[in-house]
Amino acid sequence: MKKIKGNNKEKCSNLWITSALACLLILFQLSMLLGKGEIICLNNGCRIVEDLLLVSPVFFNLLGLCFFLSIVILSVAEKNHPSLSRLIDILLISGAVSEGVLVGFQLFVAKTLCSYCLMVCALIFLLILLRKKQVLLYGASFFCVELIVFSLLRFDVIPANLPGMGLDLGTYAIKTCSSPVKQVYLIFSKDCSHCKKVIDALEGCSRCEFHFNPISRVDKKLLPDLSLAPSYNPSINRTVLKLLGIEKIPVLLAKDFNGITFIQGDKNIISYVKDVCFSYNPLYEEHFSDFSNGQDGGVCSADEKCKD
């Protein structure tokens, strides 16, 4: 049986070394996830993308580890078994296809880029560059086609026939008393100190039914005394913020005779709740929208941990 020689042998060596380095990167990320519950990332995009996943990021990292480990094993074995060459090519093209989906999701759905994900993508294309021009042509073609398809689709649509702009699907918990006259939705973050001030101010019974809509997954210990939804999707709440062009939280959405009122900032929200939900001041409610979108009161960035 013929063995791979010359440049092909050097390419195989570069292939498994690069794949082994990628395995070490993913193993380090897995150790951070399992040990500290957080990932190493150069920007806030990683946390946003992670919040939009239906499965644990551990699962995605394990898939990546299996992919690069397979390339290591096959590229080493290829020296004595040239028939494995086709399988390596198929794996690399499959990797490019997968990255096309993931990068397209980040660009057109999450509308942010995960720096760690981009590093993994770069490593896959580096492996393809080390392989063959034909593999690069196929991989790059599939990758670009997927990005084009993603760009032609619209992902920010919220069903108009659902209460609260579809926010019911993003509701984590509900606080209600007997016969509420108004539904309000609080979009908040577990890392926002100003959001906590609003939540603390909602103790006691009121005329409003409060829906708590986090922008990321929250611990089950948060709001344990309330009625928890069997399932919820935080990405809906982030999408609503993007549609409204809102970058700061907390935000309260309240339905009234004028449509939907948006109240931003802890002071504005607490003031609204006291005068509309805990008591009834129709004049206050009628004119509140005139200044409800102002920046008065404390706010946090929806994309960063609050530093206050």
N, C-alpha and C positions, 0 to 999 in steps of 0.2 A: 504494500500500500504506500502510495506516495505521501511524502510529508511536505508541509508548507515551508518554503524557504525564502530567503532574502527579505524583500520589503514586506511580503505578506506575513512573515514571521514577526517582524518588528511591529506591524500593525496589530497583530493579535496580542502582543505583549502590552502595547499602549492601551489596547481595549480593556484588558482585564485589570490593569493598574488603575485606570480612570474609574472603572466600575467599582473597584474595591474602595477607592476614596469616597465615592458616592454612598456606598454602604456605611462607611464610618460616619459620614455626615448625618444620615438618617438614623443610625443607632444613637448618636448623640442627641438628636431631636426627640427620639423615643424615650431616652432616659430622662430628659427634661419634662416630657409630658407625664410620664408615669411617676416621676419623683416629686416634681413641684407643681404639676398640673398646668403648666404654661409652656409656650413654645418660644424659641429664640427667633426673633424677627427684627429686621432693620427699620420697619415702619408699622403703622397701625393697620395696614391692609390685611395682615395675617389674622388679626383678631376679628375683623369684620367678616372675612371669608369663612373663618372657622364657625362663626355664629350662624352662618347660612347653611351649614352642612346638616344633613339628616342623620348622619352617622358620626361616630367619634373620629377626630383627626388621627387617632392611633391606627384606625383601620386603613386610612389612606397611606400613612407612613409604612405600615406593614406591606401593603401592596407594592410600594416603591422599593422597599428592601428586597422583596422577592424578585422584582424585575431586575435590579442591578446585580443581585446575587446569581440569578440565572445567567446573565451575560458573563459574569466572572467564570462560572463553571464551564459554560459552553465554549468560551473563547480559549480557555486552557485546553479543553478536550479537543478542540478543532485542530490542534497541531498534529494529532495522530488520527483524527477522524474528519477529513475534509467535507464529508457529507453533511456535517452539522452547520456548514456555512449558510445554507438556505434558511435554517431555523433561526439563526442569529439575525439575519436580514429581516425576517418576518417580525421578530421581537422588537427590533429597533424601529421599524415602520409603525408597529402597533403603539410603541411609546410616543412617537410623534403625533399619532392620531389622538391618543389620550390627552396629550398636552394641548392640542388644538381645542379640545372641549373645555379643559380647565382654564386656559388663558381666555377663551371666548367668554366663559362664565364670569371671570373676574372683570373683563373689560365692559361687558354689556349688561350684566345682571347685578353683580356686586358694585360695579362702577369704581373699583379700586383694585390695586395690584398687590399681591402678597409677595414680598421680596424672597422669602424662603421658597415658595412655589416656583418663582422665576429662576432661582439657582438650580433647582432640580430640572427644570425645563432646559436650561443652558447645558447641563451635564449630559442630558439625553442627546441634544443636538451636537455636542462635542463628540460623543461616541459615534454618531452618524457620520460626522466629518472624518473621523479616523477610519471609517469603514470603506464604503465605495461611493463613487459619484452617483451611481444608479440608485442606491439606497437614499442618498441625500435628495435626489430629484423626487422620488416617491414621497418621502417623509415631508419635505417642504411643501409639496403640492397639496397633500392632504391637510396639512396644518393651515395653509393659506385659505383653502376652500372652506374649511370650518369657520374661520374667522369672518369670511365674507358672508356665510349663511347666518351667523350670529348677528352680524351688523344689519341684516335685512329683517330681523324679527324684533318684536316689541315685547319687553318683559315687565314693564312697569304698570300694567293694567290691573286695577283693583275692581272687582265686580261691583257695578253701581247699584245692584238690587239688594245688596247686603247692608244691614244696619251699620251705621258708623263707618261708611266707606270700606266695608270688609274687615274692619278692625276686630270684629268678634273672633275671627280666626287667629288673631294675634293676642287675644286676652289670656293672661296667665291666671288671674284671680278676680273675683267679683265681691264687692262689699255692697250689700243692699239691706234696706229696712222694708217695712210693710208699705205697699202701694207707692213706690217711687214715682215722681212726676217727670223726671228728667234722667237721661243717660249721659254720662260723661266718661271720656276715655283719657287716662293719664299715660302718656308715653314717657318712659323713664329708663334710667340705667341703674344697675346695682352699684356702680362705681361713682355715682354722682351724689355729692353731699347735699346739693340743693334739692335733688329729688327726694332724699330722705327727709328733709324738712317738710316737704309737701305731704309725704306719706304719714309722718307723725301728726300732721295737722288734721288728718282725716278721721281721727278717732271719734267714736260716738255715732249716733244715728242722724240721718239727714234726709232731705227730700230728694236727693240724687242717688242714682245707682252708679257706683264707681267701678269702672273696668280698669284693671291695672295691666298695661301693655308694655313689657320690657323690650328693649332693642337687642338683647342678647339673652341667652339661656341663663336662668337664675336658679339658685339653690332652693330645694324644696322647703328649707327652713324659713325662707322669706315669706312673710304674711301667712303663717301657719293657721291662724284662726279664721281665715276667710275660705270661701268656697272656691276650690282650685279647679281649673278646667282640666279635663282628661288629657287634652293635648293642645298645643299652641305653637304658632310659627312666628318667631321674632322678626323674621325677614320682612313680613308684611308691615310691621311698624316702621322699620327702616325705609321701606319703599314709600310709605305715606310721607315721611319727612322729606325724602328726596323730591317727591311730586310737589310738595308745598314749598320747596326751596328753603327748608328750615335746617339749620346746622347746630342749633342749641337746644338743650333740654333742661328742665322738664317742660312738656307741652301738654295742655289740657284741651281736648276737643269736646265741645258741648253743642248739642242740637237745640236750636230755638226757632222762633218764628221767622227769623231772617235767614235761616239755613244752618250752617255750622260755624260756630265761633271758635277761634284758636287763641288760647291764652298761653303766653310764654313767660317763664321766670317764676321762681318760688313765691315772691311777694305778690305778683299779680294773681297767681293761681290761688293762693291762700285767701287773698282778699275776695276773689270771685266766689270761692267756696263758702266763705263766712256769710256773704250777703245774699247769695242765691240758693245755696244748698242747705245751710243750717238755719237760715231765716228766709224771709221772702221780701225782696225789695224790687218790685217790677221796674221802677225807674232806673235803678242801678243796672239791672239786666239789659234794659233797652239800650242804654248808652255805653255799656261796657266795651262793646266791639270797637268803639272809637279809639281806644288806647290799649286794647288787649294784645296787640302785636308789638308793642314797644319793648325796648330792651331794659326797662326798669326791673329791678329784682335780680336775684342770683340765677345764673345759668351755667351749664357745663357744655363742653363740646360733645357732640354725639359720637365722635370718632376717637376721642381720647379720654383717658382716665382724668377725672377732675382733680386739679391740684389744690383746690381750696381746702 
